[in-house]
């Protein structure tokens, strides 16, 4: 799967099992420029990221901005209001992500 290609895999000589290094995500604070929407049937974080950022791989930004939603799913809860961080903030969020994960 291509979306996992950049995740570092670690194995040791004592233990030949491979494991993925845990990634760290930045805290996505509230901003006046953020957009709020009510979810409807068929909404998914990757589709929302494609619609708002033109990049479905940035789904995690919307997911992390809404910690009260189901964290282990790509589908937000139906009929609830979610926050979509403004597209003008994406480069800052990605920079924070890179800073947190540079030594992993």
C-alpha positions as CSV (number, residue, x, y, z in Angstrom):
1,X,0.0,0.0,0.0
2,X,1.5,3.3,-1.1
3,X,0.2,5.4,1.7
4,X,2.5,3.3,4.1
5,X,5.6,3.6,2.0
6,X,7.0,6.5,3.9
7,X,6.6,4.9,7.3
8,X,9.8,3.6,8.8
9,X,10.0,-0.1,9.5
10,X,12.4,-1.3,12.3
11,X,13.7,-4.7,13.1
12,X,16.6,-5.8,15.4
13,X,19.1,-8.6,15.2
14,X,17.7,-10.1,18.4
15,X,14.1,-10.0,17.2
16,X,13.5,-10.4,13.4
17,X,9.9,-9.2,13.7
18,X,9.3,-6.0,11.8
19,X,7.5,-3.2,13.5
20,X,6.3,0.2,12.3
21,X,7.5,3.2,14.1
22,X,4.7,5.2,15.8
23,X,4.1,8.6,14.3
24,X,3.5,11.7,16.3
25,X,0.8,14.2,15.2
26,X,0.7,17.9,16.1
27,X,-2.1,19.4,18.1
28,X,-4.4,21.1,15.7
29,X,-5.6,24.2,17.5
30,X,-8.9,26.0,16.7
31,X,-8.6,29.0,14.4
32,X,-11.1,31.6,13.2
33,X,-10.5,30.6,9.6
34,X,-11.5,26.9,10.2
35,X,-14.6,25.6,8.5
36,X,-17.4,23.8,10.3
37,X,-19.7,21.3,8.5
38,X,-22.3,18.8,9.5
39,X,-21.5,15.3,8.2
40,X,-23.9,13.6,5.9
41,X,-24.2,10.1,4.5
42,X,-21.2,9.2,2.5
43,X,-18.7,11.6,4.2
44,X,-15.3,10.2,4.8
45,X,-12.2,12.0,6.0
46,X,-10.3,11.2,2.8
47,X,-13.1,12.6,0.6
48,X,-13.4,15.7,2.7
49,X,-9.6,16.2,2.5
50,X,-9.8,15.9,-1.3
51,X,-12.7,18.4,-1.4
52,X,-11.1,21.0,0.9
53,X,-7.3,20.5,0.3
54,X,-7.2,18.7,-3.1
55,X,-5.3,15.9,-1.5
56,X,-6.9,12.9,0.1
57,X,-3.8,11.8,1.9
58,X,-4.3,14.8,4.3
59,X,-7.3,13.1,5.8
60,X,-5.5,12.8,9.1
61,X,-5.6,16.6,9.6
62,X,-9.4,16.6,9.7
63,X,-9.5,13.5,11.8
64,X,-7.0,14.9,14.4
65,X,-8.9,18.2,14.5
66,X,-11.9,16.3,15.7
67,X,-10.8,14.2,18.7
68,X,-14.4,13.5,19.9
69,X,-15.1,11.6,16.7
70,X,-14.4,7.9,16.3
71,X,-10.6,7.8,16.1
72,X,-10.2,4.4,14.5
73,X,-12.4,5.0,11.5
74,X,-12.1,7.0,8.3
75,X,-15.8,7.8,8.6
76,X,-17.0,10.6,10.9
77,X,-20.1,10.2,13.0
78,X,-23.2,10.9,10.9
79,X,-25.0,14.2,11.5
80,X,-22.4,15.8,13.8
81,X,-20.6,19.0,13.3
82,X,-16.9,18.6,12.5
83,X,-14.1,21.2,12.2
84,X,-12.0,21.3,9.0
85,X,-8.8,23.3,9.5
86,X,-8.5,26.1,6.9
87,X,-6.5,25.2,3.8
88,X,-4.2,28.2,4.6
89,X,-3.0,26.4,7.7
90,X,-2.1,23.1,6.0
91,X,1.5,23.9,5.3
92,X,2.0,25.0,9.0
93,X,0.4,21.7,10.2
94,X,2.6,19.7,7.8
95,X,5.7,21.5,9.0
96,X,4.8,20.7,12.6
97,X,4.3,17.1,11.7
98,X,7.7,16.9,10.0
99,X,9.4,18.5,13.0
100,X,7.8,15.9,15.4
101,X,8.8,13.0,13.2
102,X,12.2,14.0,11.9
103,X,14.1,11.7,14.2
104,X,11.8,8.7,13.8
